[in-house]
């Protein structure tokens, strides 16, 4: 148990710097046609990306009541759900869709 606790402590001390710049490559929820809730620390890359591009609601507190309130709002507010879905689809197509990625990559290569 001592080793696991030590590893956990190291992660707590140093892992945050790594987590802040890590953005999940699993963008398939953005293509799902469903509203997205990011349940994450405010300092993570995924939370920042979601906030900046408005493709999800970010819940950055470990508070079940806050999460429940957000989910309840989404269930009741069709316009808010659609806004999130539209933004997620737009961002996914703009930044994560293969043809867009190829085009940007080609522009970068040609600009060298």
For each residue, the residues with C-beta under 8 A, 3 or more apart:
1: 4 5
2: 5 6
3: 6 7
4: 1 7 8
5: 1 2 8 9
6: 2 3 9 10
7: 3 4 10 11
8: 4 5 11 12
9: 5 6 12 13
10: 6 7 13 14 15
11: 7 8 14 15
12: 8 9 15 16
13: 9 10
14: 10 11 17 18
15: 10 11 12 18 19
16: 12 19 20 43
17: 14 20 21
18: 14 15 21 22
19: 15 16 22 41 43 44 45
20: 16 17 43 44 45
21: 17 18 45
22: 18 19 44 45 46
23: 45 46 49
24: 27 46
25:
26: 29
27: 24 30 31 92 96
28: 31 32
29: 26 32 34 36 88
30: 27 36 55 88 89 91 92 96
31: 27 28 88 89 92
32: 28 29 36 88
33: 85 89
34: 29 85
35: 56 57 74 80 81 84 85 88
36: 29 30 32 50 55 56 57 84 88
37: 56 57 58 59 67 70 71 74
38: 46 47 50 56 57 58 59
39: 59 67
40: 44 46 47 58 59 60
41: 19 44 47 60
42: 47 48 58 60
43: 16 19 20 47 48
44: 19 20 22 40 41 47 48
45: 19 20 21 22 23 48 49
46: 22 23 24 38 40 49 50
47: 38 40 41 42 43 44 50 51 58 60
48: 42 43 44 45 51 52
49: 23 45 46 52 53 55
50: 36 38 46 47 53 54 55 56 57 58
51: 47 48 54 58
52: 48 49
53: 49 50 87 91
54: 50 51 83 84 87
55: 30 36 49 50 84 87 88 90 91 92
56: 35 36 37 38 50 84 88
57: 35 36 37 38 50 70 74 84
58: 37 38 40 42 47 50 51
59: 37 38 39 40 63 66 67 70
60: 40 41 42 47
61: 66
62:
63: 59 66 67
64: 67 68
65: 68 69
66: 59 61 63 69 70
67: 37 39 59 63 64 70 71
68: 64 65 71 72
69: 65 66 72 73
70: 37 57 59 66 67 73 74
71: 37 67 68 74 75
72: 68 69 75 76
73: 69 70 76 77 80
74: 35 37 57 70 71 77 80 81 84
75: 71 72
76: 72 73
77: 73 74 80 81
78: 81 82
79: 82 83
80: 35 73 74 77 83 84
81: 35 74 77 78 84 85
82: 78 79 85 86
83: 54 79 80 86 87
84: 35 36 54 55 56 57 74 80 81 87 88
85: 33 34 35 81 82 88 89
86: 82 83 89 90
87: 53 54 55 83 84 90 91
88: 29 30 31 32 35 36 55 56 84 85 91 92
89: 30 31 33 85 86 92 93
90: 55 86 87 93 94
91: 30 53 55 87 88 94 95 96
92: 27 30 31 55 88 89 95 96 97
93: 89 90 96 97 100
94: 90 91 97 100
95: 91 92 100 101
96: 27 30 91 92 93 100 101
97: 92 93 94 100 101
98: 101 102
99: 102 103
100: 93 94 95 96 97 103 104
101: 95 96 97 98 104 105
102: 98 99 105 106
103: 99 100 106 107
104: 100 101 107 108
105: 101 102 108 109
106: 102 103 109 110
107: 103 104 110 111
108: 104 105 111 112
109: 105 106 112
110: 106 107
111: 107 108
112: 108 109
